[in-house]
Amino acid sequence: MPPAFRNFTILQGIVFDEHYDIVPILHVPEILKKFKSLRGYDIKKYEAATKPRTVRVLVVDDSDTTRQIEKSILEGGGFSVDTAVDGIDGLEKLKSKQYDIIVSDKDMPRMNGLVLLDNLRRMEKYATVPVIVVSADQSPEVLSQFEKSGVSKFIAKGDFKRGNLINAVKELVNE
């Protein structure tokens, strides 16, 4: 063996086959000894520890245009976003997946934002999940109702800007 391989005890030598290809001769007990000395690790644990956490957001709004605008803003901010057409559709999606934050409209058919928020706070896994309500109605009575129900943040549609929504979500999920 060449001098570079003298201390490499796994490789015992080489031979040539009938096509003049090199075939290494390995010392199997030495290979097993090397494998036993390797530190074991769980690849899934490593990936989970090193992979950045993806924040999952559910946008609940009856207006298709508003839903798509909010979705594109949040996806542009690096969040994973699903949408629902109203409170009932939102509750169905909330039961099938776990979300880190919910962005909801106030006025929707079948189930409005206040009833959705009330239902969320009754669900054990969503009792403390942040909820942002986006609404044009900023009356003190409406704000008071939502605050009593446990809303995390209330954004006026008149003040709605890309940065407002992304900053509110980042603030509430501690990013």
C-alpha positions as CSV (number, residue, x, y, z in Angstrom):
1,M,0.0,0.0,0.0
2,P,1.2,3.6,-0.6
3,P,2.5,5.4,2.5
4,A,-0.7,7.6,2.7
5,F,-2.7,4.4,3.4
6,R,-0.4,2.9,6.0
7,N,-2.5,4.0,9.0
8,F,-5.8,3.4,7.2
9,T,-6.4,-0.1,8.6
10,I,-9.8,-0.6,6.9
11,L,-8.2,-0.8,3.4
12,Q,-6.0,-4.0,3.4
13,G,-5.1,-3.9,-0.3
14,I,-6.4,-3.7,-3.9
15,V,-6.8,-6.2,-6.7
16,F,-7.8,-5.8,-10.4
17,D,-10.7,-7.7,-11.8
18,E,-11.0,-9.2,-15.3
19,H,-11.8,-5.7,-16.8
20,Y,-8.8,-4.1,-15.0
21,D,-11.1,-2.2,-12.6
22,I,-9.7,-1.6,-9.1
23,V,-11.4,-3.7,-6.3
24,P,-10.6,-2.7,-2.8
25,I,-10.0,-5.3,-0.2
26,L,-11.6,-4.2,3.1
27,H,-11.1,-5.5,6.6
28,V,-14.7,-5.9,7.8
29,P,-14.0,-6.2,11.6
30,E,-12.2,-2.8,11.4
31,I,-15.2,-1.3,9.5
32,L,-17.6,-2.5,12.3
33,K,-15.3,-1.1,14.9
34,K,-15.3,2.3,13.2
35,F,-19.2,2.3,12.9
36,K,-19.5,1.4,16.6
37,S,-17.3,4.4,17.6
38,L,-19.5,6.8,15.6
39,R,-21.8,9.0,17.7
40,G,-25.4,8.2,16.9
41,Y,-27.8,10.9,16.2
42,D,-31.4,11.1,15.1
43,I,-31.8,12.8,11.8
44,K,-35.3,13.9,12.5
45,K,-34.3,15.5,15.8
46,Y,-31.5,17.3,14.0
47,E,-33.7,18.6,11.2
48,A,-36.4,19.7,13.7
49,A,-33.8,21.6,15.7
50,T,-32.2,23.3,12.8
51,K,-35.2,24.0,10.6
52,P,-36.7,27.5,11.0
53,R,-40.2,27.4,12.5
54,T,-43.0,28.1,10.0
55,V,-45.8,30.2,11.4
56,R,-49.2,28.9,10.2
57,V,-51.9,31.6,9.7
58,L,-55.6,31.2,9.0
59,V,-57.3,34.1,7.2
60,V,-61.1,34.1,7.6
61,D,-62.9,36.6,5.4
62,D,-66.0,36.5,3.2
63,S,-64.5,38.9,0.6
64,D,-62.5,36.9,-1.9
65,T,-60.5,40.0,-2.7
66,T,-59.6,40.8,0.9
67,R,-58.7,37.2,1.6
68,Q,-56.3,37.1,-1.4
69,I,-54.7,40.4,-0.5
70,E,-54.2,39.3,3.1
71,K,-52.9,35.9,2.0
72,S,-50.4,37.4,-0.4
73,I,-49.2,39.9,2.1
74,L,-48.7,37.2,4.8
75,E,-47.0,34.8,2.4
76,G,-44.7,37.6,1.3
77,G,-43.8,37.9,5.0
78,G,-42.8,34.3,5.1
79,F,-45.8,32.8,6.7
80,S,-47.7,29.7,5.7
81,V,-51.3,30.8,5.0
82,D,-54.7,29.0,4.6
83,T,-58.0,30.8,4.0
84,A,-61.6,30.3,5.0
85,V,-64.7,31.9,3.5
86,D,-66.6,32.5,6.8
87,G,-66.6,31.6,10.5
88,I,-68.1,28.1,9.9
89,D,-65.5,27.3,7.3
90,G,-62.8,28.7,9.5
91,L,-63.9,26.4,12.5
92,E,-63.8,23.4,10.2
93,K,-60.2,24.2,9.1
94,L,-59.2,24.9,12.7
95,K,-60.4,21.5,13.8
96,S,-58.3,19.8,11.1
97,K,-55.0,21.7,11.5
98,Q,-53.2,23.7,14.2
99,Y,-52.6,27.4,13.5
100,D,-50.4,29.8,15.3
101,I,-52.5,32.9,14.6
102,I,-55.9,33.7,13.1
103,V,-56.8,36.8,11.1
104,S,-60.5,37.4,10.8
105,D,-63.0,39.8,9.4
106,K,-65.7,41.2,11.7
107,D,-68.8,40.9,9.4
108,M,-69.3,37.6,7.6
109,P,-72.4,35.6,6.7
110,R,-73.3,32.4,8.6
111,M,-70.9,33.2,11.5
112,N,-69.4,36.6,12.1
113,G,-66.0,37.3,13.7
114,L,-67.3,37.8,17.2
115,V,-69.0,34.4,17.3
116,L,-66.0,32.8,15.7
117,L,-63.8,34.4,18.4
118,D,-66.1,33.2,21.1
119,N,-66.0,29.6,19.7
120,L,-62.2,29.7,19.5
121,R,-61.8,30.7,23.1
122,R,-64.0,27.7,24.1
123,M,-61.7,25.3,22.3
124,E,-58.8,24.1,24.5
125,K,-56.1,24.2,21.8
126,Y,-57.2,27.7,20.6
127,A,-57.9,29.3,24.0
128,T,-54.7,31.4,23.9
129,V,-54.0,31.5,20.2
130,P,-53.7,35.2,19.0
131,V,-56.6,36.5,16.9
132,I,-56.4,39.7,14.8
133,V,-59.7,41.2,13.7
134,V,-59.7,43.5,10.6
135,S,-62.8,45.7,10.3
136,A,-64.0,49.0,9.0
137,D,-66.2,49.4,12.1
138,Q,-64.1,51.0,14.9
139,S,-67.0,52.0,17.2
140,P,-66.2,51.8,20.9
141,E,-69.0,49.3,21.4
142,V,-67.5,46.9,18.8
143,L,-64.0,47.3,20.2
144,S,-65.3,46.6,23.7
145,Q,-67.2,43.5,22.6
146,F,-64.1,42.1,20.9
147,E,-61.8,43.0,23.8
148,K,-64.2,41.1,26.2
149,S,-64.1,38.1,23.9
150,G,-60.3,38.0,23.9
151,V,-59.2,39.6,20.6
152,S,-55.4,40.1,20.5
153,K,-55.4,43.0,18.0
154,F,-57.9,45.1,16.1
155,I,-56.8,46.6,12.8
156,A,-59.0,49.2,11.0
157,K,-59.5,48.6,7.3
158,G,-58.9,52.3,6.8
159,D,-55.5,52.0,8.3
160,F,-54.8,48.7,6.7
161,K,-51.3,48.6,5.2
162,R,-48.9,45.7,4.3
163,G,-46.5,46.5,7.2
164,N,-49.3,46.8,9.8
165,L,-50.5,43.2,9.2
166,I,-47.0,41.6,9.1
167,N,-45.8,43.6,12.1
168,A,-48.9,42.6,14.1
169,V,-48.5,38.9,13.3
170,K,-44.8,39.0,14.1
171,E,-45.5,40.8,17.4
172,L,-48.2,38.3,18.4
173,V,-46.3,35.2,17.6
174,N,-43.0,36.5,19.0
175,E,-40.9,36.4,15.8
